[in-house]
Amino acid sequence: MKIAATQLTCVPADVTTNAAAAAALAVRARGQGAELVVFPEFTLTGYELEALADDPGLWLADAEDPRLDGLRSTGTAVAVNVALRTGGPLPAIATLVYDADGAHVTTYAKQHLYQHERGAFAAGAADGRFELGGIRFSLGVCFDNHFPELTGRAAADGCAVHLASSLYGTGDGIAERASVYPGIAKEHGLYVVLANHVGPAGPWTGCGGAAVWAPDGALLAEADDRGPDVVTVEVPA
């Protein structure tokens, strides 16, 4: 199966524009043969916590929210991260997975909230898993991936590929990105797919570098830091 890692420059708090940009990248990835496309944290809004706190209209109602219709109709499976309504007063930072026909496959809510996310979002309580094309996948969102037990459980549960929707910025984020993800791959024997922001992203500047690592930690494909992009890698079933 060919899997694509993307990087986006989001328009702050503009769900319609960002959804269209994500759909365009999915179409581009499909043209490269990708069957699954992975997007960064807060794909539809950018990392705009103040706007998300002030305007619940930026939260998706559920997995069938029509604002994702364009992305769900690109002919590829997608993993897209959003602010998602829960049964309580706070949204979750959630990755929604859809198959190539646009059917909802699973939802994963970020378990390990980072600093100022605490108190603004509801933490998830369960690991994310799904199977597609004979491959078992696990899900993590940014800070989740700094907790080895999460990916350790994934490997023990038979997962072969870990999908990370993240935001790493310039400066310290570059070094973290370069150590965390190949480390996950090598320690747990997983393919690791990282989707990231590039350019302005809330209080940070995304460093790009969407990438895929092999189970031995070797880098298989990597985007640069010059703008929105997609890289694809063949992963054996």
PyRosetta script that sets phi, psi and omega in degrees:
from pyrosetta import init, pose_from_sequence

init()
pose = pose_from_sequence("MKIAATQLTCVPADVTTNAAAAAALAVRARGQGAELVVFPEFTLTGYELEALADDPGLWLADAEDPRLDGLRSTGTAVAVNVALRTGGPLPAIATLVYDADGAHVTTYAKQHLYQHERGAFAAGAADGRFELGGIRFSLGVCFDNHFPELTGRAAADGCAVHLASSLYGTGDGIAERASVYPGIAKEHGLYVVLANHVGPAGPWTGCGGAAVWAPDGALLAEADDRGPDVVTVEVPA")
pose.set_psi(1, 134.7)
pose.set_omega(1, 173.6)
pose.set_phi(2, -88.4)
pose.set_psi(2, 130.0)
pose.set_omega(2, -179.5)
pose.set_phi(3, -120.0)
pose.set_psi(3, 138.2)
pose.set_omega(3, -178.4)
pose.set_phi(4, -113.3)
pose.set_psi(4, 133.2)
pose.set_omega(4, 170.7)
pose.set_phi(5, -103.3)
pose.set_psi(5, 132.5)
pose.set_omega(5, -177.7)
pose.set_phi(6, -113.7)
pose.set_psi(6, 161.8)
pose.set_omega(6, 167.1)
pose.set_phi(7, -136.6)
pose.set_psi(7, 139.7)
pose.set_omega(7, -174.1)
pose.set_phi(8, -126.0)
pose.set_psi(8, 152.2)
pose.set_omega(8, 163.8)
pose.set_phi(9, -110.2)
pose.set_psi(9, 105.1)
pose.set_omega(9, -174.1)
pose.set_phi(10, -82.9)
pose.set_psi(10, 145.7)
pose.set_omega(10, 167.9)
pose.set_phi(11, -81.2)
pose.set_psi(11, 123.7)
pose.set_omega(11, -173.5)
pose.set_phi(12, -53.9)
pose.set_psi(12, 123.1)
pose.set_omega(12, 171.4)
pose.set_phi(13, 58.4)
pose.set_psi(13, 28.8)
pose.set_omega(13, 179.7)
pose.set_phi(14, -115.0)
pose.set_psi(14, 88.2)
pose.set_omega(14, -174.0)
pose.set_phi(15, -61.6)
pose.set_psi(15, -43.9)
pose.set_omega(15, -176.2)
pose.set_phi(16, -62.3)
pose.set_psi(16, -47.7)
pose.set_omega(16, -178.9)
pose.set_phi(17, -65.8)
pose.set_psi(17, -43.2)
pose.set_omega(17, -178.1)
pose.set_phi(18, -69.4)
pose.set_psi(18, -35.9)
pose.set_omega(18, 176.6)
pose.set_phi(19, -63.1)
pose.set_psi(19, -40.1)
pose.set_omega(19, 178.6)
pose.set_phi(20, -66.8)
pose.set_psi(20, -39.6)
pose.set_omega(20, 178.8)
pose.set_phi(21, -65.1)
pose.set_psi(21, -40.9)
pose.set_omega(21, 178.1)
pose.set_phi(22, -64.4)
pose.set_psi(22, -42.2)
pose.set_omega(22, 178.7)
pose.set_phi(23, -61.4)
pose.set_psi(23, -39.9)
pose.set_omega(23, 178.7)
pose.set_phi(24, -63.0)
pose.set_psi(24, -39.4)
pose.set_omega(24, 177.1)
pose.set_phi(25, -67.4)
pose.set_psi(25, -36.6)
pose.set_omega(25, 177.8)
pose.set_phi(26, -64.1)
pose.set_psi(26, -40.6)
pose.set_omega(26, 177.1)
pose.set_phi(27, -63.8)
pose.set_psi(27, -41.9)
pose.set_omega(27, 177.1)
pose.set_phi(28, -61.3)
pose.set_psi(28, -43.3)
pose.set_omega(28, 178.8)
pose.set_phi(29, -64.8)
pose.set_psi(29, -39.6)
pose.set_omega(29, 177.9)
pose.set_phi(30, -61.1)
pose.set_psi(30, -37.6)
pose.set_omega(30, 176.8)
pose.set_phi(31, -63.2)
pose.set_psi(31, -21.4)
pose.set_omega(31, 176.6)
pose.set_phi(32, -94.1)
pose.set_psi(32, 6.8)
pose.set_omega(32, 177.5)
pose.set_phi(33, 93.2)
pose.set_psi(33, 4.9)
pose.set_omega(33, -177.3)
pose.set_phi(34, -68.2)
pose.set_psi(34, 138.3)
pose.set_omega(34, 176.2)
pose.set_phi(35, -105.5)
pose.set_psi(35, -14.1)
pose.set_omega(35, 178.0)
pose.set_phi(36, -143.5)
pose.set_psi(36, 132.2)
pose.set_omega(36, -177.3)
pose.set_phi(37, -124.2)
pose.set_psi(37, 130.5)
pose.set_omega(37, -175.7)
pose.set_phi(38, -111.2)
pose.set_psi(38, 134.5)
pose.set_omega(38, -176.5)
pose.set_phi(39, -116.1)
pose.set_psi(39, 161.2)
pose.set_omega(39, -176.0)
pose.set_phi(40, -71.6)
pose.set_psi(40, 174.0)
pose.set_omega(40, 174.5)
pose.set_phi(41, -61.4)
pose.set_psi(41, 138.5)
pose.set_omega(41, -178.8)
pose.set_phi(42, 52.0)
pose.set_psi(42, 54.9)
pose.set_omega(42, -178.7)
pose.set_phi(43, -55.6)
pose.set_psi(43, -39.5)
pose.set_omega(43, -169.4)
pose.set_phi(44, -90.1)
pose.set_psi(44, -12.5)
pose.set_omega(44, -175.5)
pose.set_phi(45, -127.5)
pose.set_psi(45, -17.3)
pose.set_omega(45, -163.8)
pose.set_phi(46, 76.3)
pose.set_psi(46, 173.1)
pose.set_omega(46, -177.0)
pose.set_phi(47, -83.7)
pose.set_psi(47, 73.8)
pose.set_omega(47, -173.8)
pose.set_phi(48, -115.7)
pose.set_psi(48, 76.8)
pose.set_omega(48, -172.1)
pose.set_phi(49, -66.5)
pose.set_psi(49, -37.2)
pose.set_omega(49, 179.9)
pose.set_phi(50, -64.7)
pose.set_psi(50, -44.7)
pose.set_omega(50, 178.4)
pose.set_phi(51, -63.5)
pose.set_psi(51, -40.4)
pose.set_omega(51, 179.9)
pose.set_phi(52, -66.3)
pose.set_psi(52, -33.7)
pose.set_omega(52, 177.3)
pose.set_phi(53, -72.2)
pose.set_psi(53, -35.6)
pose.set_omega(53, -175.5)
pose.set_phi(54, -82.1)
pose.set_psi(54, -24.3)
pose.set_omega(54, -172.0)
pose.set_phi(55, -132.2)
pose.set_psi(55, 91.7)
pose.set_omega(55, 177.4)
pose.set_phi(56, -61.3)
pose.set_psi(56, -13.1)
pose.set_omega(56, 175.4)
pose.set_phi(57, -64.9)
pose.set_psi(57, -15.9)
pose.set_omega(57, 176.9)
pose.set_phi(58, -82.4)
pose.set_psi(58, -11.4)
pose.set_omega(58, 179.1)
pose.set_phi(59, -82.8)
pose.set_psi(59, 142.0)
pose.set_omega(59, 173.2)
pose.set_phi(60, -76.6)
pose.set_psi(60, 141.9)
pose.set_omega(60, -177.1)
pose.set_phi(61, -70.1)
pose.set_psi(61, -42.8)
pose.set_omega(61, -178.7)
pose.set_phi(62, -169.2)
pose.set_psi(62, -172.5)
pose.set_omega(62, -176.7)
pose.set_phi(63, -68.3)
pose.set_psi(63, -15.5)
pose.set_omega(63, -179.9)
pose.set_phi(64, -99.6)
pose.set_psi(64, 11.9)
pose.set_omega(64, -179.5)
pose.set_phi(65, -55.2)
pose.set_psi(65, 126.2)
pose.set_omega(65, -174.6)
pose.set_phi(66, -64.5)
pose.set_psi(66, -14.5)
pose.set_omega(66, 179.0)
pose.set_phi(67, -68.2)
pose.set_psi(67, -11.9)
pose.set_omega(67, 175.8)
pose.set_phi(68, -99.2)
pose.set_psi(68, 2.6)
pose.set_omega(68, -174.9)
pose.set_phi(69, -58.0)
pose.set_psi(69, -42.4)
pose.set_omega(69, -179.2)
pose.set_phi(70, -63.2)
pose.set_psi(70, -41.2)
pose.set_omega(70, -179.9)
pose.set_phi(71, -70.0)
pose.set_psi(71, -33.7)
pose.set_omega(71, -178.9)
pose.set_phi(72, -76.7)
pose.set_psi(72, -10.3)
pose.set_omega(72, -175.8)
pose.set_phi(73, -110.0)
pose.set_psi(73, 22.9)
pose.set_omega(73, -177.6)
pose.set_phi(74, -87.7)
pose.set_psi(74, -6.1)
pose.set_omega(74, 179.7)
pose.set_phi(75, 85.8)
pose.set_psi(75, 5.8)
pose.set_omega(75, 174.9)
pose.set_phi(76, -122.8)
pose.set_psi(76, 154.4)
pose.set_omega(76, 168.7)
pose.set_phi(77, -71.5)
pose.set_psi(77, 146.3)
pose.set_omega(77, -178.1)
pose.set_phi(78, -137.0)
pose.set_psi(78, 148.9)
pose.set_omega(78, 170.6)
pose.set_phi(79, -121.7)
pose.set_psi(79, 109.8)
pose.set_omega(79, -172.8)
pose.set_phi(80, -123.4)
pose.set_psi(80, 133.9)
pose.set_omega(80, -175.2)
pose.set_phi(81, -102.5)
pose.set_psi(81, 134.0)
pose.set_omega(81, -172.3)
pose.set_phi(82, -144.8)
pose.set_psi(82, 168.3)
pose.set_omega(82, 164.0)
pose.set_phi(83, -85.5)
pose.set_psi(83, 121.4)
pose.set_omega(83, -171.5)
pose.set_phi(84, -122.6)
pose.set_psi(84, 131.5)
pose.set_omega(84, 176.9)
pose.set_phi(85, -58.9)
pose.set_psi(85, 145.2)
pose.set_omega(85, 174.6)
pose.set_phi(86, -120.7)
pose.set_psi(86, -173.6)
pose.set_omega(86, 176.6)
pose.set_phi(87, -77.8)
pose.set_psi(87, -5.6)
pose.set_omega(87, -179.2)
pose.set_phi(88, -111.6)
pose.set_psi(88, -167.0)
pose.set_omega(88, -175.2)
pose.set_phi(89, -77.9)
pose.set_psi(89, -15.3)
pose.set_omega(89, -176.1)
pose.set_phi(90, -111.1)
pose.set_psi(90, 145.5)
pose.set_omega(90, 175.5)
pose.set_phi(91, -80.0)
pose.set_psi(91, 166.1)
pose.set_omega(91, 171.4)
pose.set_phi(92, -102.4)
pose.set_psi(92, 155.3)
pose.set_omega(92, 169.7)
pose.set_phi(93, -91.7)
pose.set_psi(93, 99.6)
pose.set_omega(93, -163.9)
pose.set_phi(94, -122.4)
pose.set_psi(94, 139.9)
pose.set_omega(94, 171.8)
pose.set_phi(95, -98.8)
pose.set_psi(95, 122.0)
pose.set_omega(95, 177.0)
pose.set_phi(96, -101.7)
pose.set_psi(96, 131.1)
pose.set_omega(96, 179.8)
pose.set_phi(97, -113.0)
pose.set_psi(97, 132.6)
pose.set_omega(97, 177.7)
pose.set_phi(98, -126.9)
pose.set_psi(98, 147.3)
pose.set_omega(98, 177.2)
pose.set_phi(99, -83.8)
pose.set_psi(99, -178.7)
pose.set_omega(99, -174.3)
pose.set_phi(100, -64.3)
pose.set_psi(100, -20.7)
pose.set_omega(100, 177.1)
pose.set_phi(101, -90.1)
pose.set_psi(101, 0.6)
pose.set_omega(101, 178.8)
pose.set_phi(102, 88.8)
pose.set_psi(102, 4.9)
pose.set_omega(102, 179.2)
pose.set_phi(103, -79.0)
pose.set_psi(103, 140.0)
pose.set_omega(103, 179.4)
pose.set_phi(104, -69.1)
pose.set_psi(104, 128.4)
pose.set_omega(104, -177.9)
pose.set_phi(105, -101.2)
pose.set_psi(105, -50.3)
pose.set_omega(105, 179.6)
pose.set_phi(106, -163.1)
pose.set_psi(106, 164.1)
pose.set_omega(106, 174.1)
pose.set_phi(107, -128.4)
pose.set_psi(107, 133.4)
pose.set_omega(107, 175.3)
pose.set_phi(108, -123.1)
pose.set_psi(108, 128.9)
pose.set_omega(108, 177.4)
pose.set_phi(109, -102.5)
pose.set_psi(109, 129.0)
pose.set_omega(109, -179.7)
pose.set_phi(110, -50.5)
pose.set_psi(110, 126.6)
pose.set_omega(110, -177.1)
pose.set_phi(111, -90.1)
pose.set_psi(111, -35.2)
pose.set_omega(111, -174.8)
pose.set_phi(112, -107.9)
pose.set_psi(112, 98.3)
pose.set_omega(112, -178.0)
pose.set_phi(113, -80.0)
pose.set_psi(113, 143.7)
pose.set_omega(113, -174.6)
pose.set_phi(114, -99.3)
pose.set_psi(114, 119.0)
pose.set_omega(114, 171.0)
pose.set_phi(115, 41.5)
pose.set_psi(115, -105.9)
pose.set_omega(115, -172.5)
pose.set_phi(116, -69.8)
pose.set_psi(116, -7.4)
pose.set_omega(116, 173.9)
pose.set_phi(117, -72.8)
pose.set_psi(117, -26.6)
pose.set_omega(117, -179.8)
pose.set_phi(118, -68.5)
pose.set_psi(118, 131.8)
pose.set_omega(118, -176.7)
pose.set_phi(119, 90.8)
pose.set_psi(119, -16.6)
pose.set_omega(119, 177.8)
pose.set_phi(120, -106.7)
pose.set_psi(120, -20.1)
pose.set_omega(120, -178.8)
pose.set_phi(121, -134.7)
pose.set_psi(121, 156.5)
pose.set_omega(121, 176.1)
pose.set_phi(122, -91.1)
pose.set_psi(122, 129.8)
pose.set_omega(122, 179.2)
pose.set_phi(123, -76.6)
pose.set_psi(123, 142.7)
pose.set_omega(123, 175.2)
pose.set_phi(124, -74.4)
pose.set_psi(124, 163.8)
pose.set_omega(124, -176.8)
pose.set_phi(125, -126.5)
pose.set_psi(125, 2.2)
pose.set_omega(125, -176.5)
pose.set_phi(126, -137.5)
pose.set_psi(126, 149.3)
pose.set_omega(126, 177.6)
pose.set_phi(127, -72.4)
pose.set_psi(127, 155.4)
pose.set_omega(127, 179.4)
pose.set_phi(128, -101.6)
pose.set_psi(128, 126.6)
pose.set_omega(128, 179.9)
pose.set_phi(129, -139.4)
pose.set_psi(129, 148.3)
pose.set_omega(129, 167.4)
pose.set_phi(130, -161.5)
pose.set_psi(130, 164.4)
pose.set_omega(130, 178.6)
pose.set_phi(131, -124.2)
pose.set_psi(131, 137.4)
pose.set_omega(131, -179.0)
pose.set_phi(132, -150.1)
pose.set_psi(132, 131.5)
pose.set_omega(132, 177.6)
pose.set_phi(133, 57.8)
pose.set_psi(133, 31.3)
pose.set_omega(133, 179.1)
pose.set_phi(134, 79.5)
pose.set_psi(134, 7.3)
pose.set_omega(134, 180.0)
pose.set_phi(135, -114.4)
pose.set_psi(135, 137.6)
pose.set_omega(135, 177.3)
pose.set_phi(136, -98.1)
pose.set_psi(136, 129.2)
pose.set_omega(136, -174.9)
pose.set_phi(137, -115.0)
pose.set_psi(137, 151.8)
pose.set_omega(137, 168.7)
pose.set_phi(138, -121.2)
pose.set_psi(138, 161.5)
pose.set_omega(138, -175.8)
pose.set_phi(139, -126.5)
pose.set_psi(139, 142.7)
pose.set_omega(139, 173.1)
pose.set_phi(140, -146.9)
pose.set_psi(140, 151.7)
pose.set_omega(140, -179.9)
pose.set_phi(141, -122.7)
pose.set_psi(141, 109.8)
pose.set_omega(141, 173.2)
pose.set_phi(142, 45.6)
pose.set_psi(142, -102.3)
pose.set_omega(142, -173.5)
pose.set_phi(143, -60.4)
pose.set_psi(143, -25.9)
pose.set_omega(143, 173.8)
pose.set_phi(144, -49.1)
pose.set_psi(144, -38.0)
pose.set_omega(144, -170.7)
pose.set_phi(145, -75.4)
pose.set_psi(145, -1.9)
pose.set_omega(145, 174.9)
pose.set_phi(146, -90.7)
pose.set_psi(146, 4.4)
pose.set_omega(146, -178.5)
pose.set_phi(147, -115.9)
pose.set_psi(147, 99.0)
pose.set_omega(147, -172.8)
pose.set_phi(148, -58.8)
pose.set_psi(148, -25.4)
pose.set_omega(148, -178.9)
pose.set_phi(149, -64.3)
pose.set_psi(149, -29.8)
pose.set_omega(149, 179.8)
pose.set_phi(150, -64.4)
pose.set_psi(150, -49.9)
pose.set_omega(150, 179.9)
pose.set_phi(151, -76.3)
pose.set_psi(151, -25.0)
pose.set_omega(151, 173.8)
pose.set_phi(152, -64.1)
pose.set_psi(152, -42.2)
pose.set_omega(152, 176.8)
pose.set_phi(153, -63.7)
pose.set_psi(153, -37.4)
pose.set_omega(153, 179.5)
pose.set_phi(154, -62.1)
pose.set_psi(154, -46.7)
pose.set_omega(154, 179.4)
pose.set_phi(155, -62.9)
pose.set_psi(155, -41.8)
pose.set_omega(155, 179.9)
pose.set_phi(156, -65.6)
pose.set_psi(156, -25.6)
pose.set_omega(156, -179.1)
pose.set_phi(157, -89.6)
pose.set_psi(157, 8.5)
pose.set_omega(157, 174.7)
pose.set_phi(158, 89.6)
pose.set_psi(158, 10.8)
pose.set_omega(158, 178.5)
pose.set_phi(159, -73.1)
pose.set_psi(159, 144.9)
pose.set_omega(159, 178.6)
pose.set_phi(160, -110.5)
pose.set_psi(160, -22.4)
pose.set_omega(160, -175.6)
pose.set_phi(161, -134.3)
pose.set_psi(161, 133.4)
pose.set_omega(161, 176.8)
pose.set_phi(162, -111.3)
pose.set_psi(162, 127.0)
pose.set_omega(162, -178.6)
pose.set_phi(163, -105.8)
pose.set_psi(163, 125.1)
pose.set_omega(163, -176.3)
pose.set_phi(164, -119.7)
pose.set_psi(164, 113.6)
pose.set_omega(164, 172.7)
pose.set_phi(165, -94.8)
pose.set_psi(165, 113.7)
pose.set_omega(165, -165.8)
pose.set_phi(166, -138.9)
pose.set_psi(166, 172.7)
pose.set_omega(166, 167.9)
pose.set_phi(167, -137.1)
pose.set_psi(167, 111.2)
pose.set_omega(167, 172.4)
pose.set_phi(168, -120.3)
pose.set_psi(168, 131.9)
pose.set_omega(168, -176.4)
pose.set_phi(169, -99.7)
pose.set_psi(169, 177.5)
pose.set_omega(169, 174.7)
pose.set_phi(170, -67.6)
pose.set_psi(170, 167.3)
pose.set_omega(170, -176.3)
pose.set_phi(171, 81.1)
pose.set_psi(171, -130.1)
pose.set_omega(171, -176.1)
pose.set_phi(172, -60.4)
pose.set_psi(172, -29.3)
pose.set_omega(172, -178.7)
pose.set_phi(173, -61.7)
pose.set_psi(173, -31.5)
pose.set_omega(173, -179.8)
pose.set_phi(174, -64.3)
pose.set_psi(174, -46.0)
pose.set_omega(174, 179.9)
pose.set_phi(175, -67.1)
pose.set_psi(175, -40.0)
pose.set_omega(175, 178.8)
pose.set_phi(176, -61.8)
pose.set_psi(176, -47.6)
pose.set_omega(176, 179.8)
pose.set_phi(177, -57.1)
pose.set_psi(177, -42.0)
pose.set_omega(177, -175.1)
pose.set_phi(178, -73.6)
pose.set_psi(178, -15.8)
pose.set_omega(178, 179.9)
pose.set_phi(179, -106.7)
pose.set_psi(179, -40.2)
pose.set_omega(179, -173.5)
pose.set_phi(180, -64.6)
pose.set_psi(180, -49.3)
pose.set_omega(180, -168.5)
pose.set_phi(181, -76.5)
pose.set_psi(181, -45.5)
pose.set_omega(181, 172.5)
pose.set_phi(182, -64.5)
pose.set_psi(182, -28.3)
pose.set_omega(182, 176.2)
pose.set_phi(183, -64.4)
pose.set_psi(183, -43.0)
pose.set_omega(183, 175.9)
pose.set_phi(184, -59.2)
pose.set_psi(184, -47.6)
pose.set_omega(184, -177.8)
pose.set_phi(185, -57.0)
pose.set_psi(185, -50.0)
pose.set_omega(185, -174.9)
pose.set_phi(186, -71.2)
pose.set_psi(186, -40.3)
pose.set_omega(186, -176.9)
pose.set_phi(187, -68.4)
pose.set_psi(187, -37.0)
pose.set_omega(187, -172.3)
pose.set_phi(188, -112.9)
pose.set_psi(188, 1.1)
pose.set_omega(188, 177.5)
pose.set_phi(189, 66.9)
pose.set_psi(189, 38.0)
pose.set_omega(189, -178.1)
pose.set_phi(190, -113.1)
pose.set_psi(190, 146.0)
pose.set_omega(190, 159.3)
pose.set_phi(191, -69.3)
pose.set_psi(191, 139.2)
pose.set_omega(191, -179.7)
pose.set_phi(192, -125.5)
pose.set_psi(192, 126.4)
pose.set_omega(192, -178.3)
pose.set_phi(193, -115.2)
pose.set_psi(193, 118.3)
pose.set_omega(193, -178.0)
pose.set_phi(194, -110.9)
pose.set_psi(194, 122.1)
pose.set_omega(194, 169.7)
pose.set_phi(195, -105.1)
pose.set_psi(195, 137.9)
pose.set_omega(195, -172.1)
pose.set_phi(196, -141.5)
pose.set_psi(196, 166.3)
pose.set_omega(196, 172.3)
pose.set_phi(197, -86.4)
pose.set_psi(197, 155.2)
pose.set_omega(197, 173.4)
pose.set_phi(198, -135.3)
pose.set_psi(198, 128.9)
pose.set_omega(198, -175.9)
pose.set_phi(199, 86.6)
pose.set_psi(199, -166.3)
pose.set_omega(199, -173.8)
pose.set_phi(200, -53.5)
pose.set_psi(200, 131.0)
pose.set_omega(200, -178.6)
pose.set_phi(201, -149.1)
pose.set_psi(201, 84.3)
pose.set_omega(201, -176.6)
pose.set_phi(202, 60.1)
pose.set_psi(202, -127.1)
pose.set_omega(202, -177.9)
pose.set_phi(203, -78.5)
pose.set_psi(203, -3.1)
pose.set_omega(203, -176.3)
pose.set_phi(204, -118.2)
pose.set_psi(204, 174.2)
pose.set_omega(204, 169.3)
pose.set_phi(205, -117.9)
pose.set_psi(205, 112.1)
pose.set_omega(205, -178.6)
pose.set_phi(206, -59.3)
pose.set_psi(206, 138.7)
pose.set_omega(206, -174.8)
pose.set_phi(207, -92.3)
pose.set_psi(207, 2.5)
pose.set_omega(207, -179.2)
pose.set_phi(208, 68.2)
pose.set_psi(208, -141.8)
pose.set_omega(208, 177.9)
pose.set_phi(209, 69.9)
pose.set_psi(209, 30.7)
pose.set_omega(209, 171.0)
pose.set_phi(210, -52.3)
pose.set_psi(210, 138.2)
pose.set_omega(210, -168.4)
pose.set_phi(211, -158.1)
pose.set_psi(211, 167.1)
pose.set_omega(211, 173.9)
pose.set_phi(212, -133.6)
pose.set_psi(212, 133.0)
pose.set_omega(212, 177.1)
pose.set_phi(213, -115.2)
pose.set_psi(213, 146.2)
pose.set_omega(213, 176.6)
pose.set_phi(214, -80.1)
pose.set_psi(214, 166.1)
pose.set_omega(214, -179.6)
pose.set_phi(215, -60.7)
pose.set_psi(215, -16.8)
pose.set_omega(215, 175.3)
pose.set_phi(216, -93.4)
pose.set_psi(216, 6.4)
pose.set_omega(216, 179.6)
pose.set_phi(217, 89.6)
pose.set_psi(217, -1.9)
pose.set_omega(217, -179.8)
pose.set_phi(218, -73.0)
pose.set_psi(218, 138.9)
pose.set_omega(218, 177.8)
pose.set_phi(219, -76.0)
pose.set_psi(219, 124.7)
pose.set_omega(219, -178.8)
pose.set_phi(220, -98.3)
pose.set_psi(220, -34.3)
pose.set_omega(220, -180.0)
pose.set_phi(221, -159.8)
pose.set_psi(221, 147.5)
pose.set_omega(221, -176.9)
pose.set_phi(222, -154.9)
pose.set_psi(222, 133.4)
pose.set_omega(222, 173.1)
pose.set_phi(223, -83.5)
pose.set_psi(223, 162.7)
pose.set_omega(223, 177.3)
pose.set_phi(224, -90.3)
pose.set_psi(224, -160.3)
pose.set_omega(224, -176.7)
pose.set_phi(225, -113.2)
pose.set_psi(225, 23.8)
pose.set_omega(225, -171.7)
pose.set_phi(226, -94.9)
pose.set_psi(226, -9.4)
pose.set_omega(226, 178.8)
pose.set_phi(227, 157.6)
pose.set_psi(227, -175.9)
pose.set_omega(227, 179.5)
pose.set_phi(228, -54.0)
pose.set_psi(228, 139.7)
pose.set_omega(228, -174.6)
pose.set_phi(229, -161.5)
pose.set_psi(229, 171.0)
pose.set_omega(229, 176.6)
pose.set_phi(230, -144.5)
pose.set_psi(230, 137.5)
pose.set_omega(230, 173.6)
pose.set_phi(231, -126.0)
pose.set_psi(231, 143.2)
pose.set_omega(231, -176.7)
pose.set_phi(232, -124.3)
pose.set_psi(232, 148.1)
pose.set_omega(232, 179.3)
pose.set_phi(233, -141.5)
pose.set_psi(233, 141.9)
pose.set_omega(233, 174.9)
pose.set_phi(234, -83.4)
pose.set_psi(234, 125.0)
pose.set_omega(234, 177.8)
pose.set_phi(235, -114.9)
pose.set_psi(235, 125.9)
pose.set_omega(235, -177.6)
pose.set_phi(236, -70.6)
pose.set_psi(236, 142.8)
pose.set_omega(236, 177.1)
pose.set_phi(237, -77.8)
pose.dump_pdb("model.pdb")
